Amino acid sequence: MGDSPRLLLILGFFLSLIGFLVHEARAKNPFVNLSLFKIRRFSFSVISLLIVAMCYSLTGFLLPFYLQDILHLSPTRVGLLFMAPSVLTVALAPLSGYLADRLGPRIPATVGVVFMVVSLAIGGFLRVDSHWLMPTLLVVVGAITNGIFNPANSTAMIAMMPKEHRGFASAINHVTFGFGSVFGVALGGLCMSLAFEHYTGVKTTSLTTGNAAGFVAALNLTFLAAIGLTLIAIATSAMRGAEKPR
């Protein structure tokens, strides 16, 4: 009986979503212009952004537990480490924008997703006694993804849309990133719990860094599973089309 309310909420969510989409498809002046998703460049950019946001938030959610509770870094050092992505994003965004203007958004955005694969792969090799430079490299490489991918992908989603649709495209850009961030935390926590139970035999409600070996093994598997998602983002990013901004 304990799972019944949860299942009803999930069912209600999907039924409401389907009803909303059907209504928007039939409305004369829809709130959400679903026809824009027929544009491959736009829809593939949305999928790429959703996956990258999921993997980026997954890293930001899980890694502090590893750094502070497994490697025993101080909260101050962990906080300083996670300031690096903001600096790299600001430094790399102009370069990404320049490349998107010259080459189109497909190449820089796809290269950015490749850096995310490298970042997650590093997470698959973390150990209980890893040097702190290894997770630092993970954070830095992931930050390069953010700095290269986001400006180019935003160009494909917003700047290359007809003027009358740019407001909607900008809204979808922000909503997609928000959903991706939430889904990344939720799926990351779920994957960690299931993997922890698999490796230790302890029920998922008892996920803890007290069992360092089990926690790190679950962390490795979660990062490697996220690579599978990121490969989809590479495909959608590369297949979005090579059109340059007007």
LUMMI-579551 format. One line per 8 residues: number of its first residue (from 1); their letters; for each residue y, x, z of C-alpha. Coordinates in Angstrom, 1 decimal, always signed. Example, Ala and Ser with C-alpha at 12.3 -4.5 7.8 and 13.67 -1.06 7.14 Angstrom:
1	AS	-4.5:+12.3:+7.8 ~ -1.1:+13.7:+7.1
This chain:
1	MGDSPRLL	+0.0:+0.0:+0.0 ~ +2.3:+2.9:+0.6 ~ +2.6:+3.7:-3.1 ~ +3.3:+0.1:-4.2 ~ +7.1:+0.2:-3.7 ~ +7.3:+3.5:-5.5 ~ +5.3:+2.2:-8.5 ~ +7.4:-1.0:-8.6
9	LILGFFLS	+10.6:+1.1:-8.6 ~ +9.3:+3.2:-11.5 ~ +8.2:+0.2:-13.4 ~ +11.5:-1.5:-12.8 ~ +13.4:+1.6:-14.0 ~ +11.5:+1.8:-17.3 ~ +11.7:-2.0:-17.9 ~ +15.5:-1.9:-17.3
17	LIGFLVHE	+15.8:+1.2:-19.6 ~ +13.9:-0.5:-22.4 ~ +16.0:-3.7:-21.9 ~ +19.2:-1.7:-22.0 ~ +18.2:+0.1:-25.2 ~ +17.1:-3.1:-26.9 ~ +20.5:-4.7:-26.0 ~ +22.5:-1.7:-27.2
25	ARAKNPFV	+20.6:-1.6:-30.5 ~ +21.5:-5.2:-31.2 ~ +25.0:-5.3:-29.9 ~ +27.9:-5.4:-32.4 ~ +30.0:-3.0:-30.3 ~ +27.5:-1.1:-28.2 ~ +28.4:+0.9:-25.1 ~ +26.0:+3.6:-26.3
33	NLSLFKIR	+25.9:+4.2:-30.0 ~ +22.3:+4.8:-30.6 ~ +22.7:+5.4:-34.3 ~ +24.2:+8.8:-33.5 ~ +20.8:+10.0:-32.2 ~ +19.6:+9.7:-35.8 ~ +21.7:+12.8:-36.5 ~ +19.2:+15.6:-36.1
41	RFSFSVIS	+21.8:+18.2:-35.0 ~ +22.9:+15.9:-32.2 ~ +19.6:+14.6:-31.0 ~ +17.9:+18.0:-31.1 ~ +20.9:+19.5:-29.2 ~ +20.5:+16.8:-26.5 ~ +16.8:+17.7:-26.1 ~ +17.5:+21.4:-25.9
49	LLIVAMCY	+20.3:+20.9:-23.3 ~ +18.1:+18.6:-21.2 ~ +15.3:+21.2:-21.0 ~ +17.6:+24.2:-20.4 ~ +19.4:+22.3:-17.6 ~ +16.0:+21.4:-16.1 ~ +14.8:+25.0:-16.1 ~ +18.1:+26.4:-14.9
57	SLTGFLLP	+18.3:+24.0:-11.9 ~ +14.7:+24.6:-11.1 ~ +15.4:+28.4:-10.8 ~ +18.5:+27.7:-8.7 ~ +16.6:+25.4:-6.4 ~ +13.4:+27.4:-5.8 ~ +14.5:+31.0:-5.9 ~ +16.7:+31.0:-2.7
65	FYLQDILH	+13.6:+30.1:-0.6 ~ +11.8:+33.1:-2.1 ~ +14.7:+35.5:-1.6 ~ +15.5:+34.4:+2.0 ~ +12.1:+33.5:+3.5 ~ +9.8:+35.8:+1.5 ~ +11.9:+38.9:+0.8 ~ +14.0:+38.3:+4.0
73	LSPTRVGL	+17.4:+38.8:+2.3 ~ +20.4:+37.6:+4.3 ~ +22.1:+34.4:+3.3 ~ +25.2:+36.4:+2.4 ~ +23.3:+38.6:+0.0 ~ +21.6:+35.5:-1.6 ~ +25.0:+33.8:-1.9 ~ +26.6:+36.9:-3.6
81	LFMAPSVL	+23.6:+37.1:-6.0 ~ +24.1:+33.5:-7.1 ~ +27.8:+34.2:-7.8 ~ +26.7:+36.4:-10.7 ~ +25.9:+33.6:-13.1 ~ +29.4:+32.2:-13.0 ~ +30.9:+35.6:-13.8 ~ +28.5:+36.2:-16.7
89	TVALAPLS	+29.1:+32.7:-18.1 ~ +32.8:+33.3:-18.2 ~ +32.3:+36.7:-19.8 ~ +29.8:+35.6:-22.5 ~ +31.2:+32.2:-23.4 ~ +33.9:+33.6:-25.8 ~ +31.3:+35.6:-27.6 ~ +29.0:+32.6:-27.9
97	GYLADRLG	+31.9:+30.5:-29.3 ~ +32.9:+33.2:-31.8 ~ +29.3:+33.4:-33.0 ~ +29.0:+29.7:-33.3 ~ +32.2:+29.6:-35.4 ~ +31.0:+32.3:-37.7 ~ +27.2:+31.6:-37.9 ~ +26.9:+28.0:-36.8
105	PRIPATVG	+25.6:+27.0:-33.3 ~ +21.9:+27.3:-34.2 ~ +21.4:+31.0:-33.9 ~ +23.4:+31.7:-30.7 ~ +22.0:+28.6:-29.0 ~ +18.4:+29.6:-29.9 ~ +18.9:+33.1:-28.7 ~ +20.2:+31.7:-25.4
113	VVFMVVSL	+17.0:+29.7:-24.9 ~ +15.0:+32.8:-25.6 ~ +16.7:+34.5:-22.7 ~ +15.6:+31.5:-20.5 ~ +12.0:+32.2:-21.5 ~ +12.4:+35.8:-20.5 ~ +14.0:+34.8:-17.1 ~ +11.1:+32.4:-16.4
121	AIGGFLRV	+8.5:+35.0:-17.4 ~ +10.0:+37.3:-14.8 ~ +9.5:+34.6:-12.3 ~ +5.8:+34.5:-13.2 ~ +5.4:+38.1:-12.0 ~ +7.2:+37.8:-8.6 ~ +5.1:+39.0:-5.7 ~ +5.3:+38.8:-1.9
129	DSHWLMPT	+6.5:+42.4:-1.7 ~ +8.6:+42.5:-4.9 ~ +11.8:+44.6:-4.9 ~ +14.9:+42.5:-4.7 ~ +16.0:+43.8:-8.0 ~ +13.3:+41.8:-9.8 ~ +14.5:+38.4:-8.8 ~ +18.1:+39.7:-9.4
137	LLVVVGAI	+17.1:+40.4:-12.9 ~ +15.7:+36.9:-13.2 ~ +19.0:+35.4:-12.1 ~ +21.0:+37.7:-14.4 ~ +18.9:+36.9:-17.5 ~ +19.1:+33.2:-16.7 ~ +22.9:+33.5:-16.4 ~ +22.9:+35.0:-19.9
145	TNGIFNPA	+21.2:+31.9:-21.1 ~ +24.0:+29.8:-19.6 ~ +26.7:+31.9:-21.1 ~ +25.3:+32.0:-24.6 ~ +23.5:+28.6:-25.0 ~ +26.0:+26.2:-23.5 ~ +29.1:+26.9:-25.6 ~ +27.1:+27.0:-28.9
153	NSTAMIAM	+25.1:+23.8:-28.0 ~ +28.3:+22.0:-27.0 ~ +29.8:+22.9:-30.4 ~ +26.8:+21.3:-32.1 ~ +27.0:+18.2:-29.9 ~ +30.7:+17.7:-29.8 ~ +32.9:+19.7:-32.2 ~ +30.7:+19.0:-35.2
161	MPKEHRGF	+30.7:+15.3:-34.7 ~ +33.1:+12.9:-36.4 ~ +36.4:+12.6:-34.5 ~ +35.8:+9.0:-33.5 ~ +32.5:+9.9:-31.8 ~ +33.5:+13.0:-30.0 ~ +34.3:+11.2:-26.8 ~ +30.8:+9.7:-26.7
169	ASAINHVT	+29.3:+13.0:-27.6 ~ +31.1:+14.7:-24.7 ~ +29.9:+12.0:-22.3 ~ +26.3:+12.5:-23.4 ~ +26.7:+16.2:-23.0 ~ +27.7:+15.8:-19.4 ~ +25.2:+13.1:-18.6 ~ +22.3:+15.1:-20.2
177	FGFGSVFG	+23.2:+18.2:-18.1 ~ +23.3:+16.1:-15.0 ~ +20.0:+14.4:-15.7 ~ +18.4:+17.7:-16.5 ~ +19.6:+19.2:-13.2 ~ +18.2:+16.3:-11.2 ~ +14.9:+16.3:-13.2 ~ +14.6:+20.1:-12.8
185	VALGGLCM	+14.8:+19.9:-9.0 ~ +12.4:+17.0:-8.9 ~ +9.8:+18.4:-11.2 ~ +10.1:+21.9:-9.7 ~ +9.4:+20.5:-6.3 ~ +6.5:+18.4:-7.5 ~ +4.9:+21.3:-9.4 ~ +5.4:+23.6:-6.4
193	SLAFEHYT	+3.7:+21.1:-4.1 ~ +0.7:+20.5:-6.4 ~ +0.3:+24.3:-7.1 ~ +0.6:+25.1:-3.4 ~ -2.1:+22.6:-2.5 ~ -4.3:+24.0:-5.3 ~ -4.0:+27.6:-4.1 ~ -4.2:+26.9:-0.3
201	GVKTTSLT	-6.0:+23.7:+0.1 ~ -3.1:+22.5:+2.3 ~ -1.8:+19.0:+1.6 ~ +1.4:+18.8:-0.5 ~ +3.4:+17.5:+2.5 ~ +2.9:+20.9:+4.2 ~ +4.5:+23.1:+1.5 ~ +6.0:+26.0:+3.5
209	TGNAAGFV	+7.0:+29.6:+3.0 ~ +5.0:+30.3:+6.2 ~ +2.0:+30.8:+3.9 ~ +3.8:+33.5:+1.8 ~ +0.9:+34.2:-0.6 ~ +0.3:+30.6:-1.4 ~ +4.0:+29.9:-1.8 ~ +4.5:+32.8:-4.2
217	AALNLTFL	+1.4:+31.9:-6.2 ~ +2.8:+28.3:-6.6 ~ +6.2:+29.7:-7.5 ~ +4.6:+31.9:-10.2 ~ +2.7:+28.9:-11.7 ~ +5.8:+26.7:-11.6 ~ +7.9:+29.3:-13.5 ~ +5.1:+29.8:-16.1
225	AAIGLTLI	+4.8:+26.0:-16.5 ~ +8.5:+25.8:-17.2 ~ +8.1:+28.3:-20.1 ~ +6.1:+25.6:-21.8 ~ +9.1:+23.3:-21.7 ~ +11.4:+26.0:-22.8 ~ +9.3:+26.6:-25.9 ~ +10.1:+23.0:-26.9
233	AIATSAMR	+13.8:+23.8:-26.5 ~ +13.5:+26.8:-28.7 ~ +11.9:+24.7:-31.4 ~ +14.5:+21.9:-31.2 ~ +17.3:+24.4:-31.1 ~ +16.1:+26.3:-34.1 ~ +15.4:+23.1:-36.1 ~ +18.7:+21.4:-35.4
241	GAEKPR	+20.2:+22.6:-38.8 ~ +22.5:+25.5:-39.8 ~ +25.7:+23.6:-40.5 ~ +28.9:+25.4:-39.4 ~ +31.8:+23.7:-37.7 ~ +34.5:+22.4:-40.0
